[in-house]
Amino acid sequence: MQQDLDSIREYYQDHGYIDVEVKDVRRERQKGPLTITIVIAQGVKYHVGKIVITGEKITTLEKFVRS
């Protein structure tokens, strides 16, 4: 079950919900199959607008690939 909860958390984080929390897990059985309810607080969805990488270039792609 913990692996499944981690997978759910990871799915939400991969889709922009960095602050997602699993609030509650309820298990219910009433003459039949087990029902599992997972309560999630997804929080705010984050968006990346622009990524800037700065620094010094120490090699070229061609030299890196040949190594």
mmJSON file of the N, C-alpha and C atoms, coordinates in Angstrom:
{"data_MODEL":{"atom_site":{
"group_PDB":["ATOM","ATOM","ATOM","ATOM","ATOM","ATOM","ATOM","ATOM","ATOM","ATOM","ATOM","ATOM","ATOM","ATOM","ATOM","ATOM","ATOM","ATOM","ATOM","ATOM","ATOM","ATOM","ATOM","ATOM","ATOM","ATOM","ATOM","ATOM","ATOM","ATOM","ATOM","ATOM","ATOM","ATOM","ATOM","ATOM","ATOM","ATOM","ATOM","ATOM","ATOM","ATOM","ATOM","ATOM","ATOM","ATOM","ATOM","ATOM","ATOM","ATOM","ATOM","ATOM","ATOM","ATOM","ATOM","ATOM","ATOM","ATOM","ATOM","ATOM","ATOM","ATOM","ATOM","ATOM","ATOM","ATOM","ATOM","ATOM","ATOM","ATOM","ATOM","ATOM","ATOM","ATOM","ATOM","ATOM","ATOM","ATOM","ATOM","ATOM","ATOM","ATOM","ATOM","ATOM","ATOM","ATOM","ATOM","ATOM","ATOM","ATOM","ATOM","ATOM","ATOM","ATOM","ATOM","ATOM","ATOM","ATOM","ATOM","ATOM","ATOM","ATOM","ATOM","ATOM","ATOM","ATOM","ATOM","ATOM","ATOM","ATOM","ATOM","ATOM","ATOM","ATOM","ATOM","ATOM","ATOM","ATOM","ATOM","ATOM","ATOM","ATOM","ATOM","ATOM","ATOM","ATOM","ATOM","ATOM","ATOM","ATOM","ATOM","ATOM","ATOM","ATOM","ATOM","ATOM","ATOM","ATOM","ATOM","ATOM","ATOM","ATOM","ATOM","ATOM","ATOM","ATOM","ATOM","ATOM","ATOM","ATOM","ATOM","ATOM","ATOM","ATOM","ATOM","ATOM","ATOM","ATOM","ATOM","ATOM","ATOM","ATOM","ATOM","ATOM","ATOM","ATOM","ATOM","ATOM","ATOM","ATOM","ATOM","ATOM","ATOM","ATOM","ATOM","ATOM","ATOM","ATOM","ATOM","ATOM","ATOM","ATOM","ATOM","ATOM","ATOM","ATOM","ATOM","ATOM","ATOM","ATOM","ATOM","ATOM","ATOM","ATOM","ATOM","ATOM","ATOM","ATOM","ATOM","ATOM","ATOM"],
"id":[1,2,3,4,5,6,7,8,9,10,11,12,13,14,15,16,17,18,19,20,21,22,23,24,25,26,27,28,29,30,31,32,33,34,35,36,37,38,39,40,41,42,43,44,45,46,47,48,49,50,51,52,53,54,55,56,57,58,59,60,61,62,63,64,65,66,67,68,69,70,71,72,73,74,75,76,77,78,79,80,81,82,83,84,85,86,87,88,89,90,91,92,93,94,95,96,97,98,99,100,101,102,103,104,105,106,107,108,109,110,111,112,113,114,115,116,117,118,119,120,121,122,123,124,125,126,127,128,129,130,131,132,133,134,135,136,137,138,139,140,141,142,143,144,145,146,147,148,149,150,151,152,153,154,155,156,157,158,159,160,161,162,163,164,165,166,167,168,169,170,171,172,173,174,175,176,177,178,179,180,181,182,183,184,185,186,187,188,189,190,191,192,193,194,195,196,197,198,199,200,201],
"type_symbol":["N","C","C","N","C","C","N","C","C","N","C","C","N","C","C","N","C","C","N","C","C","N","C","C","N","C","C","N","C","C","N","C","C","N","C","C","N","C","C","N","C","C","N","C","C","N","C","C","N","C","C","N","C","C","N","C","C","N","C","C","N","C","C","N","C","C","N","C","C","N","C","C","N","C","C","N","C","C","N","C","C","N","C","C","N","C","C","N","C","C","N","C","C","N","C","C","N","C","C","N","C","C","N","C","C","N","C","C","N","C","C","N","C","C","N","C","C","N","C","C","N","C","C","N","C","C","N","C","C","N","C","C","N","C","C","N","C","C","N","C","C","N","C","C","N","C","C","N","C","C","N","C","C","N","C","C","N","C","C","N","C","C","N","C","C","N","C","C","N","C","C","N","C","C","N","C","C","N","C","C","N","C","C","N","C","C","N","C","C","N","C","C","N","C","C","N","C","C","N","C","C"],
"label_atom_id":["N","CA","C","N","CA","C","N","CA","C","N","CA","C","N","CA","C","N","CA","C","N","CA","C","N","CA","C","N","CA","C","N","CA","C","N","CA","C","N","CA","C","N","CA","C","N","CA","C","N","CA","C","N","CA","C","N","CA","C","N","CA","C","N","CA","C","N","CA","C","N","CA","C","N","CA","C","N","CA","C","N","CA","C","N","CA","C","N","CA","C","N","CA","C","N","CA","C","N","CA","C","N","CA","C","N","CA","C","N","CA","C","N","CA","C","N","CA","C","N","CA","C","N","CA","C","N","CA","C","N","CA","C","N","CA","C","N","CA","C","N","CA","C","N","CA","C","N","CA","C","N","CA","C","N","CA","C","N","CA","C","N","CA","C","N","CA","C","N","CA","C","N","CA","C","N","CA","C","N","CA","C","N","CA","C","N","CA","C","N","CA","C","N","CA","C","N","CA","C","N","CA","C","N","CA","C","N","CA","C","N","CA","C","N","CA","C","N","CA","C","N","CA","C","N","CA","C","N","CA","C","N","CA","C"],
"label_alt_id":[null,null,null,null,null,null,null,null,null,null,null,null,null,null,null,null,null,null,null,null,null,null,null,null,null,null,null,null,null,null,null,null,null,null,null,null,null,null,null,null,null,null,null,null,null,null,null,null,null,null,null,null,null,null,null,null,null,null,null,null,null,null,null,null,null,null,null,null,null,null,null,null,null,null,null,null,null,null,null,null,null,null,null,null,null,null,null,null,null,null,null,null,null,null,null,null,null,null,null,null,null,null,null,null,null,null,null,null,null,null,null,null,null,null,null,null,null,null,null,null,null,null,null,null,null,null,null,null,null,null,null,null,null,null,null,null,null,null,null,null,null,null,null,null,null,null,null,null,null,null,null,null,null,null,null,null,null,null,null,null,null,null,null,null,null,null,null,null,null,null,null,null,null,null,null,null,null,null,null,null,null,null,null,null,null,null,null,null,null,null,null,null,null,null,null,null,null,null,null,null,null],
"label_comp_id":["MET","MET","MET","GLN","GLN","GLN","GLN","GLN","GLN","ASP","ASP","ASP","LEU","LEU","LEU","ASP","ASP","ASP","SER","SER","SER","ILE","ILE","ILE","ARG","ARG","ARG","GLU","GLU","GLU","TYR","TYR","TYR","TYR","TYR","TYR","GLN","GLN","GLN","ASP","ASP","ASP","HIS","HIS","HIS","GLY","GLY","GLY","TYR","TYR","TYR","ILE","ILE","ILE","ASP","ASP","ASP","VAL","VAL","VAL","GLU","GLU","GLU","VAL","VAL","VAL","LYS","LYS","LYS","ASP","ASP","ASP","VAL","VAL","VAL","ARG","ARG","ARG","ARG","ARG","ARG","GLU","GLU","GLU","ARG","ARG","ARG","GLN","GLN","GLN","LYS","LYS","LYS","GLY","GLY","GLY","PRO","PRO","PRO","LEU","LEU","LEU","THR","THR","THR","ILE","ILE","ILE","THR","THR","THR","ILE","ILE","ILE","VAL","VAL","VAL","ILE","ILE","ILE","ALA","ALA","ALA","GLN","GLN","GLN","GLY","GLY","GLY","VAL","VAL","VAL","LYS","LYS","LYS","TYR","TYR","TYR","HIS","HIS","HIS","VAL","VAL","VAL","GLY","GLY","GLY","LYS","LYS","LYS","ILE","ILE","ILE","VAL","VAL","VAL","ILE","ILE","ILE","THR","THR","THR","GLY","GLY","GLY","GLU","GLU","GLU","LYS","LYS","LYS","ILE","ILE","ILE","THR","THR","THR","THR","THR","THR","LEU","LEU","LEU","GLU","GLU","GLU","LYS","LYS","LYS","PHE","PHE","PHE","VAL","VAL","VAL","ARG","ARG","ARG","SER","SER","SER"],
"label_asym_id":["A","A","A","A","A","A","A","A","A","A","A","A","A","A","A","A","A","A","A","A","A","A","A","A","A","A","A","A","A","A","A","A","A","A","A","A","A","A","A","A","A","A","A","A","A","A","A","A","A","A","A","A","A","A","A","A","A","A","A","A","A","A","A","A","A","A","A","A","A","A","A","A","A","A","A","A","A","A","A","A","A","A","A","A","A","A","A","A","A","A","A","A","A","A","A","A","A","A","A","A","A","A","A","A","A","A","A","A","A","A","A","A","A","A","A","A","A","A","A","A","A","A","A","A","A","A","A","A","A","A","A","A","A","A","A","A","A","A","A","A","A","A","A","A","A","A","A","A","A","A","A","A","A","A","A","A","A","A","A","A","A","A","A","A","A","A","A","A","A","A","A","A","A","A","A","A","A","A","A","A","A","A","A","A","A","A","A","A","A","A","A","A","A","A","A","A","A","A","A","A","A"],
"label_entity_id":["1","1","1","1","1","1","1","1","1","1","1","1","1","1","1","1","1","1","1","1","1","1","1","1","1","1","1","1","1","1","1","1","1","1","1","1","1","1","1","1","1","1","1","1","1","1","1","1","1","1","1","1","1","1","1","1","1","1","1","1","1","1","1","1","1","1","1","1","1","1","1","1","1","1","1","1","1","1","1","1","1","1","1","1","1","1","1","1","1","1","1","1","1","1","1","1","1","1","1","1","1","1","1","1","1","1","1","1","1","1","1","1","1","1","1","1","1","1","1","1","1","1","1","1","1","1","1","1","1","1","1","1","1","1","1","1","1","1","1","1","1","1","1","1","1","1","1","1","1","1","1","1","1","1","1","1","1","1","1","1","1","1","1","1","1","1","1","1","1","1","1","1","1","1","1","1","1","1","1","1","1","1","1","1","1","1","1","1","1","1","1","1","1","1","1","1","1","1","1","1","1"],
"label_seq_id":[1,1,1,2,2,2,3,3,3,4,4,4,5,5,5,6,6,6,7,7,7,8,8,8,9,9,9,10,10,10,11,11,11,12,12,12,13,13,13,14,14,14,15,15,15,16,16,16,17,17,17,18,18,18,19,19,19,20,20,20,21,21,21,22,22,22,23,23,23,24,24,24,25,25,25,26,26,26,27,27,27,28,28,28,29,29,29,30,30,30,31,31,31,32,32,32,33,33,33,34,34,34,35,35,35,36,36,36,37,37,37,38,38,38,39,39,39,40,40,40,41,41,41,42,42,42,43,43,43,44,44,44,45,45,45,46,46,46,47,47,47,48,48,48,49,49,49,50,50,50,51,51,51,52,52,52,53,53,53,54,54,54,55,55,55,56,56,56,57,57,57,58,58,58,59,59,59,60,60,60,61,61,61,62,62,62,63,63,63,64,64,64,65,65,65,66,66,66,67,67,67],
"pdbx_PDB_ins_code":[null,null,null,null,null,null,null,null,null,null,null,null,null,null,null,null,null,null,null,null,null,null,null,null,null,null,null,null,null,null,null,null,null,null,null,null,null,null,null,null,null,null,null,null,null,null,null,null,null,null,null,null,null,null,null,null,null,null,null,null,null,null,null,null,null,null,null,null,null,null,null,null,null,null,null,null,null,null,null,null,null,null,null,null,null,null,null,null,null,null,null,null,null,null,null,null,null,null,null,null,null,null,null,null,null,null,null,null,null,null,null,null,null,null,null,null,null,null,null,null,null,null,null,null,null,null,null,null,null,null,null,null,null,null,null,null,null,null,null,null,null,null,null,null,null,null,null,null,null,null,null,null,null,null,null,null,null,null,null,null,null,null,null,null,null,null,null,null,null,null,null,null,null,null,null,null,null,null,null,null,null,null,null,null,null,null,null,null,null,null,null,null,null,null,null,null,null,null,null,null,null],
"Cartn_x":[0.825,0.0,0.866,1.978,2.835,3.436,3.79,4.31,3.258,2.014,0.933,0.738,0.783,0.648,1.808,3.008,4.176,4.029,3.482,3.27,2.239,1.189,0.178,0.809,1.57,2.242,3.182,3.949,4.888,4.156,3.039,2.247,1.813,1.254,0.814,1.991,3.118,4.288,4.81,4.78,5.217,4.304,3.098,2.145,1.944,2.925,2.929,2.421,1.919,1.395,2.467,3.423,4.601,4.242,3.223,2.865,1.79,1.573,0.505,0.687,-0.438,-0.407,-1.505,-1.169,-2.171,-2.696,-3.933,-4.514,-5.058,-5.661,-6.316,-6.481,-6.45,-6.735,-7.792,-8.935,-10.026,-10.292,-10.479,-10.803,-12.18,-13.053,-14.418,-14.8,-15.455,-15.987,-17.368,-18.344,-19.711,-20.258,-20.061,-20.563,-20.17,-18.931,-18.488,-17.046,-16.721,-15.336,-14.905,-13.615,-13.022,-12.957,-13.407,-13.327,-12.261,-11.305,-10.241,-10.438,-10.545,-10.697,-9.44,-8.803,-7.587,-7.92,-7.801,-8.099,-6.798,-6.82,-5.614,-5.878,-4.914,-4.921,-3.831,-4.24,-3.249,-2.528,-3.13,-2.474,-2.455,-1.577,-1.46,-0.665,-1.084,-0.333,0.732,1.98,3.09,3.39,3.816,4.191,5.598,6.376,7.709,7.597,7.976,7.876,9.132,10.271,11.524,12.645,13.544,14.716,15.95,16.829,18.067,19.229,20.171,21.373,22.556,23.305,24.46,25.712,26.839,28.109,29.095,30.191,31.222,31.129,31.343,31.325,32.709,32.771,34.077,34.386,33.405,33.631,32.558,32.717,31.706,30.932,29.791,28.992,29.748,30.452,31.191,32.27,33.023,34.059,33.432,32.301,31.632,31.129,30.553,29.983,31.082,32.235,33.348,33.962,33.835,34.471,33.91],
"Cartn_y":[-1.193,0.0,1.253,1.227,2.409,2.728,1.711,1.935,2.611,2.191,2.804,4.265,4.554,5.941,6.794,6.241,6.963,7.218,6.247,6.403,7.494,7.546,8.599,9.961,10.067,11.326,11.752,10.814,11.101,11.55,10.903,11.282,12.749,13.119,14.503,15.474,15.132,16.009,16.153,15.086,15.146,16.026,16.269,17.085,18.464,18.922,20.293,20.516,19.473,19.634,19.225,20.121,19.831,19.584,20.266,20.195,19.154,18.196,17.204,16.437,16.149,15.372,14.312,13.108,12.071,12.298,12.73,13.111,11.924,10.963,9.868,8.686,7.497,6.274,5.512,5.268,4.55,3.236,2.206,0.88,0.493,0.1,-0.277,-1.559,-2.443,-3.663,-3.915,-3.976,-4.271,-5.358,-6.598,-7.736,-7.631,-7.716,-7.647,-7.2,-6.545,-6.133,-5.035,-4.992,-3.96,-2.662,-1.58,-0.251,0.543,1.062,1.895,3.314,4.247,5.662,6.394,7.1,7.856,9.332,10.055,11.487,12.244,13.092,13.812,15.311,16.064,17.525,17.874,18.237,18.442,19.778,20.774,22.07,22.837,23.808,24.704,24.011,24.233,23.691,24.707,24.257,25.115,24.957,26.054,26.053,26.627,26.049,26.574,27.442,28.702,29.628,29.677,29.667,29.821,29.234,28.532,27.986,28.605,29.142,29.754,29.045,28.6,27.954,28.864,29.192,30.055,29.347,29.831,29.256,29.241,28.56,28.475,27.137,27.178,25.974,25.338,24.086,23.448,22.418,22.079,21.134,21.334,20.663,20.705,19.384,19.375,18.16,17.066,17.435,16.437,15.758,16.503,15.925,15.055,15.474,14.728,13.39,13.374,12.16,11.171,11.622,10.74,10.031,10.595,10.029,8.707],
"Cartn_z":[0.0,0.0,0.0,0.75,0.813,-0.558,-1.326,-2.679,-3.553,-3.42,-4.188,-3.8,-2.517,-2.066,-2.561,-2.543,-3.067,-4.564,-5.29,-6.735,-7.022,-6.224,-6.384,-6.132,-5.049,-4.704,-5.839,-6.362,-7.447,-8.712,-9.022,-10.194,-10.09,-8.95,-8.755,-8.84,-8.23,-8.27,-9.696,-10.478,-11.872,-12.724,-12.25,-12.988,-12.354,-11.572,-11.081,-9.673,-9.019,-7.661,-6.655,-6.441,-5.633,-4.163,-3.663,-2.245,-1.934,-2.819,-2.641,-1.335,-0.672,0.569,0.538,0.96,1.168,2.584,2.684,3.976,4.755,4.049,4.746,3.802,4.363,3.62,4.407,3.755,4.417,3.704,4.474,3.939,4.454,3.53,3.917,3.194,3.914,3.297,3.885,3.002,3.423,2.5,2.891,2.116,0.649,0.374,-1.014,-1.099,-2.203,-2.39,-1.412,-1.187,-0.333,-1.116,-0.513,-1.122,-0.387,-1.136,-0.561,-1.072,-0.149,-0.484,-0.026,-0.951,-0.641,-0.774,0.327,0.347,0.092,-0.937,-1.365,-1.338,-0.804,-0.901,-1.901,-3.113,-4.168,-4.065,-3.482,-3.336,-4.645,-4.718,-5.869,-6.979,-8.231,-9.363,-9.777,-9.809,-10.189,-11.676,-12.301,-13.718,-13.843,-14.724,-15.0,-16.241,-16.098,-17.22,-18.05,-17.398,-18.127,-17.28,-17.92,-17.244,-17.877,-17.042,-17.514,-16.834,-17.63,-17.103,-17.393,-16.356,-16.539,-16.047,-16.483,-16.055,-17.206,-16.995,-18.023,-18.74,-20.031,-20.847,-20.761,-20.256,-20.076,-21.158,-21.968,-23.059,-24.111,-25.222,-26.256,-26.248,-26.852,-26.906,-27.656,-28.712,-29.486,-28.648,-27.86,-27.018,-25.916,-25.407,-24.346,-24.866,-26.061,-26.629,-26.985,-27.432,-27.804,-26.597,-25.431,-24.232,-23.82],
"occupancy":[1.0,1.0,1.0,1.0,1.0,1.0,1.0,1.0,1.0,1.0,1.0,1.0,1.0,1.0,1.0,1.0,1.0,1.0,1.0,1.0,1.0,1.0,1.0,1.0,1.0,1.0,1.0,1.0,1.0,1.0,1.0,1.0,1.0,1.0,1.0,1.0,1.0,1.0,1.0,1.0,1.0,1.0,1.0,1.0,1.0,1.0,1.0,1.0,1.0,1.0,1.0,1.0,1.0,1.0,1.0,1.0,1.0,1.0,1.0,1.0,1.0,1.0,1.0,1.0,1.0,1.0,1.0,1.0,1.0,1.0,1.0,1.0,1.0,1.0,1.0,1.0,1.0,1.0,1.0,1.0,1.0,1.0,1.0,1.0,1.0,1.0,1.0,1.0,1.0,1.0,1.0,1.0,1.0,1.0,1.0,1.0,1.0,1.0,1.0,1.0,1.0,1.0,1.0,1.0,1.0,1.0,1.0,1.0,1.0,1.0,1.0,1.0,1.0,1.0,1.0,1.0,1.0,1.0,1.0,1.0,1.0,1.0,1.0,1.0,1.0,1.0,1.0,1.0,1.0,1.0,1.0,1.0,1.0,1.0,1.0,1.0,1.0,1.0,1.0,1.0,1.0,1.0,1.0,1.0,1.0,1.0,1.0,1.0,1.0,1.0,1.0,1.0,1.0,1.0,1.0,1.0,1.0,1.0,1.0,1.0,1.0,1.0,1.0,1.0,1.0,1.0,1.0,1.0,1.0,1.0,1.0,1.0,1.0,1.0,1.0,1.0,1.0,1.0,1.0,1.0,1.0,1.0,1.0,1.0,1.0,1.0,1.0,1.0,1.0,1.0,1.0,1.0,1.0,1.0,1.0,1.0,1.0,1.0,1.0,1.0,1.0],
"B_iso_or_equiv":[0.0,0.0,0.0,0.0,0.0,0.0,0.0,0.0,0.0,0.0,0.0,0.0,0.0,0.0,0.0,0.0,0.0,0.0,0.0,0.0,0.0,0.0,0.0,0.0,0.0,0.0,0.0,0.0,0.0,0.0,0.0,0.0,0.0,0.0,0.0,0.0,0.0,0.0,0.0,0.0,0.0,0.0,0.0,0.0,0.0,0.0,0.0,0.0,0.0,0.0,0.0,0.0,0.0,0.0,0.0,0.0,0.0,0.0,0.0,0.0,0.0,0.0,0.0,0.0,0.0,0.0,0.0,0.0,0.0,0.0,0.0,0.0,0.0,0.0,0.0,0.0,0.0,0.0,0.0,0.0,0.0,0.0,0.0,0.0,0.0,0.0,0.0,0.0,0.0,0.0,0.0,0.0,0.0,0.0,0.0,0.0,0.0,0.0,0.0,0.0,0.0,0.0,0.0,0.0,0.0,0.0,0.0,0.0,0.0,0.0,0.0,0.0,0.0,0.0,0.0,0.0,0.0,0.0,0.0,0.0,0.0,0.0,0.0,0.0,0.0,0.0,0.0,0.0,0.0,0.0,0.0,0.0,0.0,0.0,0.0,0.0,0.0,0.0,0.0,0.0,0.0,0.0,0.0,0.0,0.0,0.0,0.0,0.0,0.0,0.0,0.0,0.0,0.0,0.0,0.0,0.0,0.0,0.0,0.0,0.0,0.0,0.0,0.0,0.0,0.0,0.0,0.0,0.0,0.0,0.0,0.0,0.0,0.0,0.0,0.0,0.0,0.0,0.0,0.0,0.0,0.0,0.0,0.0,0.0,0.0,0.0,0.0,0.0,0.0,0.0,0.0,0.0,0.0,0.0,0.0,0.0,0.0,0.0,0.0,0.0,0.0],
"pdbx_formal_charge":[null,null,null,null,null,null,null,null,null,null,null,null,null,null,null,null,null,null,null,null,null,null,null,null,null,null,null,null,null,null,null,null,null,null,null,null,null,null,null,null,null,null,null,null,null,null,null,null,null,null,null,null,null,null,null,null,null,null,null,null,null,null,null,null,null,null,null,null,null,null,null,null,null,null,null,null,null,null,null,null,null,null,null,null,null,null,null,null,null,null,null,null,null,null,null,null,null,null,null,null,null,null,null,null,null,null,null,null,null,null,null,null,null,null,null,null,null,null,null,null,null,null,null,null,null,null,null,null,null,null,null,null,null,null,null,null,null,null,null,null,null,null,null,null,null,null,null,null,null,null,null,null,null,null,null,null,null,null,null,null,null,null,null,null,null,null,null,null,null,null,null,null,null,null,null,null,null,null,null,null,null,null,null,null,null,null,null,null,null,null,null,null,null,null,null,null,null,null,null,null,null],
"auth_seq_id":[1,1,1,2,2,2,3,3,3,4,4,4,5,5,5,6,6,6,7,7,7,8,8,8,9,9,9,10,10,10,11,11,11,12,12,12,13,13,13,14,14,14,15,15,15,16,16,16,17,17,17,18,18,18,19,19,19,20,20,20,21,21,21,22,22,22,23,23,23,24,24,24,25,25,25,26,26,26,27,27,27,28,28,28,29,29,29,30,30,30,31,31,31,32,32,32,33,33,33,34,34,34,35,35,35,36,36,36,37,37,37,38,38,38,39,39,39,40,40,40,41,41,41,42,42,42,43,43,43,44,44,44,45,45,45,46,46,46,47,47,47,48,48,48,49,49,49,50,50,50,51,51,51,52,52,52,53,53,53,54,54,54,55,55,55,56,56,56,57,57,57,58,58,58,59,59,59,60,60,60,61,61,61,62,62,62,63,63,63,64,64,64,65,65,65,66,66,66,67,67,67],
"auth_comp_id":["MET","MET","MET","GLN","GLN","GLN","GLN","GLN","GLN","ASP","ASP","ASP","LEU","LEU","LEU","ASP","ASP","ASP","SER","SER","SER","ILE","ILE","ILE","ARG","ARG","ARG","GLU","GLU","GLU","TYR","TYR","TYR","TYR","TYR","TYR","GLN","GLN","GLN","ASP","ASP","ASP","HIS","HIS","HIS","GLY","GLY","GLY","TYR","TYR","TYR","ILE","ILE","ILE","ASP","ASP","ASP","VAL","VAL","VAL","GLU","GLU","GLU","VAL","VAL","VAL","LYS","LYS","LYS","ASP","ASP","ASP","VAL","VAL","VAL","ARG","ARG","ARG","ARG","ARG","ARG","GLU","GLU","GLU","ARG","ARG","ARG","GLN","GLN","GLN","LYS","LYS","LYS","GLY","GLY","GLY","PRO","PRO","PRO","LEU","LEU","LEU","THR","THR","THR","ILE","ILE","ILE","THR","THR","THR","ILE","ILE","ILE","VAL","VAL","VAL","ILE","ILE","ILE","ALA","ALA","ALA","GLN","GLN","GLN","GLY","GLY","GLY","VAL","VAL","VAL","LYS","LYS","LYS","TYR","TYR","TYR","HIS","HIS","HIS","VAL","VAL","VAL","GLY","GLY","GLY","LYS","LYS","LYS","ILE","ILE","ILE","VAL","VAL","VAL","ILE","ILE","ILE","THR","THR","THR","GLY","GLY","GLY","GLU","GLU","GLU","LYS","LYS","LYS","ILE","ILE","ILE","THR","THR","THR","THR","THR","THR","LEU","LEU","LEU","GLU","GLU","GLU","LYS","LYS","LYS","PHE","PHE","PHE","VAL","VAL","VAL","ARG","ARG","ARG","SER","SER","SER"],
"auth_asym_id":["A","A","A","A","A","A","A","A","A","A","A","A","A","A","A","A","A","A","A","A","A","A","A","A","A","A","A","A","A","A","A","A","A","A","A","A","A","A","A","A","A","A","A","A","A","A","A","A","A","A","A","A","A","A","A","A","A","A","A","A","A","A","A","A","A","A","A","A","A","A","A","A","A","A","A","A","A","A","A","A","A","A","A","A","A","A","A","A","A","A","A","A","A","A","A","A","A","A","A","A","A","A","A","A","A","A","A","A","A","A","A","A","A","A","A","A","A","A","A","A","A","A","A","A","A","A","A","A","A","A","A","A","A","A","A","A","A","A","A","A","A","A","A","A","A","A","A","A","A","A","A","A","A","A","A","A","A","A","A","A","A","A","A","A","A","A","A","A","A","A","A","A","A","A","A","A","A","A","A","A","A","A","A","A","A","A","A","A","A","A","A","A","A","A","A","A","A","A","A","A","A"],
"auth_atom_id":["N","CA","C","N","CA","C","N","CA","C","N","CA","C","N","CA","C","N","CA","C","N","CA","C","N","CA","C","N","CA","C","N","CA","C","N","CA","C","N","CA","C","N","CA","C","N","CA","C","N","CA","C","N","CA","C","N","CA","C","N","CA","C","N","CA","C","N","CA","C","N","CA","C","N","CA","C","N","CA","C","N","CA","C","N","CA","C","N","CA","C","N","CA","C","N","CA","C","N","CA","C","N","CA","C","N","CA","C","N","CA","C","N","CA","C","N","CA","C","N","CA","C","N","CA","C","N","CA","C","N","CA","C","N","CA","C","N","CA","C","N","CA","C","N","CA","C","N","CA","C","N","CA","C","N","CA","C","N","CA","C","N","CA","C","N","CA","C","N","CA","C","N","CA","C","N","CA","C","N","CA","C","N","CA","C","N","CA","C","N","CA","C","N","CA","C","N","CA","C","N","CA","C","N","CA","C","N","CA","C","N","CA","C","N","CA","C","N","CA","C","N","CA","C","N","CA","C","N","CA","C","N","CA","C"],
"pdbx_PDB_model_num":[1,1,1,1,1,1,1,1,1,1,1,1,1,1,1,1,1,1,1,1,1,1,1,1,1,1,1,1,1,1,1,1,1,1,1,1,1,1,1,1,1,1,1,1,1,1,1,1,1,1,1,1,1,1,1,1,1,1,1,1,1,1,1,1,1,1,1,1,1,1,1,1,1,1,1,1,1,1,1,1,1,1,1,1,1,1,1,1,1,1,1,1,1,1,1,1,1,1,1,1,1,1,1,1,1,1,1,1,1,1,1,1,1,1,1,1,1,1,1,1,1,1,1,1,1,1,1,1,1,1,1,1,1,1,1,1,1,1,1,1,1,1,1,1,1,1,1,1,1,1,1,1,1,1,1,1,1,1,1,1,1,1,1,1,1,1,1,1,1,1,1,1,1,1,1,1,1,1,1,1,1,1,1,1,1,1,1,1,1,1,1,1,1,1,1,1,1,1,1,1,1]
}}}
